[in-house]
Amino acid sequence: MAGLLGGDPAQLNLDAGGSSAILQGKLEEADHSSTNWYFPREELDRTSPSLRDGIDSRRETYFRKSYCTFLQDLGMRLKVPQVTIATAITFCHRFYLRQSHARNDRFMIATVCMFLAGKVEETPRVLKDVIYVSYTLRNKKDPSANNRIKQKDLYEAQKQLVLYGERLVLTTLGFDLNVHHPYRPLVAAIKKFNVSQHALAQVAWNFVNDGLRTSLCLQFKPHHIAAGAIFLAAKFLKVKLPIDGERAWWQEFDVTPRQLEEVSNQMLELYEQN
């Protein structure tokens, strides 16, 4: 199975030390967010600001996928790690939890989120480079775009949009930039399994990356998403996951069977829609 989004589990070095709860034998990172970012799927659909502006859920799903694809391309061209791309996507998801697509251009907001994520994840990119790459990517069908963005007036206008957008994103998120991803609990758990670790990690990693294009990160905590990805990867590879006495592997993630089923079902929906 090829992931819709890229990334390599080898990017995470879990032996590098640090105070993460994962490195102390747990599979859930401490969440220092001041805001509750997790909501039932039905509530997300019902309270969507875009819906109030006449954008139905099908259209909003399309918008979500399109800015995720854009961010993946933008991140790869800027040569940032997958974790930075995932953080930018999460910022975007959280922004549109509170703001409408009808009032905010998704590709400009995505550009802002990438610029912001680079700073948050300590992989910053020069604003000028972000603007140049974003503009040419947004106008990739126009062969003159690469030269046009180098014109001072256009560049300055784009720069002001990004700087204004940064303030808008920050205030919309309540300046809460704490983001955790499923990658660490996923790799930490698989290291404990007596199975073909690399294959299982890679397929599960791909499921996590693909899941970024859904609203899963607004519904479930990272370790729940990691458990769903491992469950699907094991089914795909026909790998039997271990049971320690009466304790099943998924209980390490403090996830209920219903949550596990819901996460995996929503991941599968993505492929059915495609």
Helices and strands as residue ranges (DSSP letters): G 9-11, G 21-24, H 41-46, H 49-52, H 57-78, H 82-98, H 106-120, H 127-138, H 145-148, H 152-172, H 183-190, H 197-211, G 216-218, H 222-237, E 243-244, E 247-248, G 249-253, H 257-273
